[in-house]
Amino acid sequence: MNRRFLATLLLLLPLMASAQVRLSIDEKSVQVAGGKRMTTERSLYLHPDGRLVSVQHSPQNIISITNSLGEMRNYNPTTNEVVTMNNKEMSSSREMITMFASGSYTDMALSQYGFRQSSIRQEEGVIIKTFTPNGTAEIGKVELIFQQQLPICMLYYNAKDECIRKVYFSRYEYGRIPMPMRVTDVEYTPKRDSIVTLNTYSNLMVGEAADSDMFDWQIPSDAKRTELDLNKLFQK
């Protein structure tokens, strides 16, 4: 192993020790599937302690509060109702902006989904990390591709080694943290169709520049509360 390659590997080691920052950003998501198009717009406010406030502007106004434990509260300002959910799949640490704010984009939270890094190689100016599931899973492996120490692509393969999903990260904005301002997700269905989701980001604010009351926003105390057990829902 040459020194240059070793130095690159060291740069790609997990950066979880770096402090998570205060961050706000706007997101526009356009999904096309089955000939139908759906657009969602929201603003995200990430607190250094992992608390994430998401304000969905369209197609309806919903404010969500999530933490790193997967506790989520969805508030509807129109009806003054709040739905509480608790599931680790909804942890704020799995949001893309959280991964880049904390430096954990080195594995894009794959370790949290039950994957382990099984190999790493260098090809034509990029580094490719391969992750495989700890047990039996529908996904056989995931390849995470880096260029200049930043992820540019994720490739998902099924047990037959067929690529079933591609995620591209592009248009990086650099400052206190690097952040891809465009994420393209292409998922292939068994019917030889695809679900394409394009997320574009704007108005990235970090640190003192991220100034909004939404970081500390709280659900009204008089909101009507309902608890939804997602674990039972997923079992059905």
C-alpha positions in Angstrom: 0.0 0.0 0.0 1.6 3.3 -1.1 1.8 6.4 1.2 -0.6 8.4 -1.0 -3.3 5.8 -0.8 -2.7 5.4 3.0 -3.1 9.2 3.5 -6.4 9.1 1.6 -7.7 6.3 3.7 -6.8 8.2 6.9 -8.8 11.2 5.6 -11.8 8.9 5.1 -11.8 7.6 8.7 -15.0 8.5 10.6 -15.2 12.1 11.8 -17.7 11.5 14.6 -15.5 13.4 17.0 -16.2 16.6 15.1 -18.8 18.8 16.8 -22.2 18.9 15.2 -23.1 22.4 14.1 -26.2 24.6 14.1 -27.6 24.5 10.5 -30.6 25.5 8.5 -31.4 24.7 4.9 -34.3 24.6 2.4 -35.2 21.5 0.5 -37.3 20.9 -2.6 -38.0 17.3 -3.4 -39.5 16.2 -6.8 -40.5 12.5 -7.2 -41.6 11.0 -10.4 -43.1 7.5 -10.4 -45.6 5.7 -12.5 -46.1 8.8 -14.7 -47.0 10.9 -11.6 -45.1 13.8 -10.2 -45.1 14.9 -6.6 -43.3 17.9 -5.2 -42.6 18.6 -1.5 -40.9 21.7 0.0 -39.6 22.1 3.5 -37.2 24.0 5.6 -34.9 22.1 8.0 -33.4 23.4 11.3 -30.7 21.2 12.9 -29.7 21.9 16.5 -26.2 20.9 17.7 -27.8 18.4 20.1 -29.3 16.5 17.2 -32.8 18.0 17.5 -34.2 18.5 14.0 -37.2 20.7 13.2 -38.7 20.2 9.8 -41.3 22.7 8.5 -43.1 21.3 5.5 -44.6 24.1 3.4 -46.2 22.0 0.7 -48.2 20.0 -0.2 -49.5 20.7 3.3 -48.2 22.6 6.3 -46.7 20.1 8.8 -44.1 20.8 11.4 -42.0 17.8 12.6 -39.6 17.5 15.5 -37.2 14.6 15.6 -34.3 13.6 17.8 -31.4 11.1 17.5 -33.4 8.4 19.4 -36.1 8.3 16.7 -38.8 10.1 18.7 -40.9 12.1 16.2 -43.8 14.5 16.7 -45.8 15.7 13.7 -47.8 18.8 14.3 -50.7 20.1 12.1 -51.2 23.8 12.7 -54.5 23.8 10.9 -56.1 21.2 13.2 -53.9 21.8 16.2 -53.2 18.1 16.3 -49.9 16.3 17.1 -49.1 12.7 16.2 -46.3 11.1 18.3 -44.2 8.2 16.8 -41.1 6.4 18.1 -39.0 4.3 15.9 -35.2 4.2 15.4 -35.7 4.3 11.6 -36.8 8.0 12.0 -33.7 9.1 13.9 -32.5 12.5 13.0 -29.0 11.1 12.6 -30.2 9.4 9.4 -31.1 12.6 7.7 -28.6 13.6 5.0 -27.9 17.0 6.4 -27.2 15.6 9.9 -24.6 13.2 8.4 -22.7 16.0 6.7 -23.1 18.3 9.7 -21.6 15.7 12.1 -19.0 14.3 9.6 -20.6 10.9 9.6 -21.0 10.8 5.8 -18.0 8.5 5.7 -20.5 5.6 5.9 -23.8 7.5 5.2 -25.3 5.8 8.3 -25.1 2.3 6.7 -23.8 1.0 10.0 -27.1 2.0 11.6 -28.9 0.0 9.0 -27.1 -3.2 9.9 -24.2 -3.0 7.3 -20.5 -3.3 7.9 -17.6 -2.2 5.7 -16.2 -5.3 4.1 -13.7 -3.9 1.6 -12.1 -0.7 0.2 -10.4 -0.1 -3.1 -9.1 2.6 -5.3 -10.1 3.0 -9.0 -9.4 5.8 -11.4 -9.3 8.6 -8.9 -12.1 7.4 -6.7 -12.2 5.3 -3.6 -14.9 2.7 -3.3 -16.1 1.3 0.1 -18.2 -1.8 0.0 -20.7 -2.5 2.7 -22.4 -5.9 3.3 -25.3 -6.8 5.6 -24.5 -8.5 8.9 -27.2 -11.0 8.2 -29.6 -12.1 5.5 -31.1 -9.1 3.7 -32.8 -8.1 0.4 -29.8 -5.9 -0.3 -26.7 -7.9 -1.0 -24.2 -5.0 -0.8 -23.8 -1.2 -1.1 -20.9 0.6 -2.7 -20.2 4.1 -1.5 -18.0 6.0 -3.9 -15.8 8.9 -2.8 -13.9 11.6 -4.8 -11.7 14.1 -3.0 -12.8 12.6 0.3 -16.5 13.3 -0.3 -19.3 10.8 -1.4 -20.4 11.2 -4.9 -22.5 8.0 -5.5 -24.1 5.1 -3.6 -24.9 1.9 -5.5 -27.3 -0.7 -4.0 -27.2 -4.3 -5.2 -29.7 -7.1 -4.5 -28.7 -10.7 -3.6 -28.2 -11.5 -7.4 -25.7 -8.7 -7.7 -28.0 -6.6 -9.8 -28.0 -2.8 -9.2 -31.4 -1.8 -7.9 -30.7 1.8 -6.7 -28.4 4.7 -7.5 -27.9 7.8 -5.4 -25.8 10.7 -6.7 -24.5 13.6 -4.6 -23.4 16.7 -6.5 -23.1 20.5 -6.5 -21.2 20.6 -3.3 -21.2 23.9 -1.4 -18.1 24.4 0.8 -17.8 26.4 4.0 -17.6 25.2 7.6 -18.9 21.9 6.3 -19.3 20.4 2.8 -22.9 19.9 1.7 -24.3 18.4 -1.6 -26.9 20.8 -2.9 -28.3 18.2 -5.3 -29.1 14.6 -4.6 -30.6 12.4 -7.3 -32.1 9.0 -6.3 -33.0 6.4 -8.9 -34.7 3.3 -7.6 -35.5 0.4 -10.1 -38.7 -1.5 -9.6 -39.3 -5.2 -10.5 -41.6 -4.0 -13.3 -38.6 -2.5 -15.1 -39.7 0.9 -14.1 -38.0 3.4 -11.9 -38.8 5.9 -9.1 -36.7 9.0 -9.5 -36.4 11.6 -6.7 -34.5 14.8 -7.1 -33.7 16.8 -4.0 -32.3 20.3 -4.4 -31.1 22.5 -1.5 -30.7 26.2 -1.0 -30.1 28.9 1.6 -27.6 26.8 3.6 -26.8 28.6 6.8 -24.2 27.3 9.4 -23.3 28.4 12.9 -24.1 32.0 13.8 -25.5 32.6 10.4 -28.3 30.1 11.1 -30.5 32.5 13.0 -34.2 31.4 13.4 -36.7 31.0 16.2 -37.5 27.6 14.6 -34.5 26.0 16.2 -36.2 26.1 19.6 -39.8 25.9 18.4 -42.1 23.9 20.6 -45.5 22.3 19.9 -48.4 24.2 21.6 -49.3 22.8 25.0 -53.0 22.6 24.1 -52.4 20.5 20.9 -54.6 17.4 20.7 -52.2 14.4 21.0 -52.3 11.0 19.4 -49.7 8.3 19.7 -49.0 6.0 16.7 -47.2 2.7 17.3 -45.1 2.2 14.2 -43.7 -1.1 15.4 -47.1 -2.7 15.2 -47.8 -0.9 11.9 -44.7 -2.3 10.3 -45.5 -5.8 11.5 -48.8 -5.9 9.5 
